[in-house]
């Protein structure tokens, strides 16, 4: 990938982290928090094939 794309991905990741922190503090239940942590781990480790459609959940 080009350096510009990687920079954008990192920027999006930082923004998602900020949003996640906000949501954890305000809106998420324990079950939702656990699900978010699982998705975060999958994305961090680039195991995108493990993600499921919301229709499958």
C-alpha positions as CSV (number, residue, x, y, z in Angstrom):
1,X,0.0,0.0,0.0
2,X,1.1,3.5,-0.5
3,X,2.4,5.5,2.4
4,X,-0.6,7.9,2.1
5,X,-3.1,5.1,2.4
6,X,-1.3,3.7,5.5
7,X,-1.3,7.2,7.1
8,X,-5.1,7.5,6.5
9,X,-5.6,4.0,8.0
10,X,-3.6,5.0,11.1
11,X,-5.6,8.3,11.3
12,X,-8.9,6.4,11.1
13,X,-7.6,3.9,13.8
14,X,-6.8,6.8,16.1
15,X,-10.2,8.3,15.6
16,X,-11.9,5.0,16.2
17,X,-9.9,4.6,19.4
18,X,-11.2,8.0,20.6
19,X,-14.7,7.1,19.7
20,X,-14.4,3.7,21.3
21,X,-13.2,5.3,24.6
22,X,-16.1,7.7,24.5
23,X,-18.7,5.0,23.9
24,X,-17.2,2.7,26.6
25,X,-17.6,5.5,29.1
26,X,-21.1,6.5,28.1
27,X,-23.2,3.9,26.2
28,X,-21.9,0.4,26.1
29,X,-23.2,-2.5,28.2
30,X,-20.7,-5.2,29.3
31,X,-21.8,-7.5,26.5
32,X,-21.3,-4.8,23.9
33,X,-17.9,-3.9,25.3
34,X,-16.7,-7.5,25.1
35,X,-18.0,-7.7,21.5
36,X,-16.2,-4.4,20.6
37,X,-12.9,-5.7,22.2
38,X,-13.2,-8.9,20.0
39,X,-13.7,-6.9,16.8
40,X,-10.9,-4.5,17.8
41,X,-8.6,-7.5,18.2
42,X,-9.6,-8.9,14.9
43,X,-9.0,-5.6,13.1
44,X,-5.7,-5.0,14.9
45,X,-4.4,-8.4,13.8
46,X,-5.9,-8.0,10.3
47,X,-8.0,-11.1,10.4
48,X,-10.8,-9.6,8.4
49,X,-12.1,-13.0,7.3
50,X,-13.3,-13.5,10.9
51,X,-15.7,-10.6,10.8
52,X,-19.3,-11.4,10.4
53,X,-22.2,-9.4,8.8
54,X,-24.6,-7.9,11.4
55,X,-27.3,-10.0,9.7
56,X,-25.4,-13.2,10.8
57,X,-25.2,-12.1,14.4
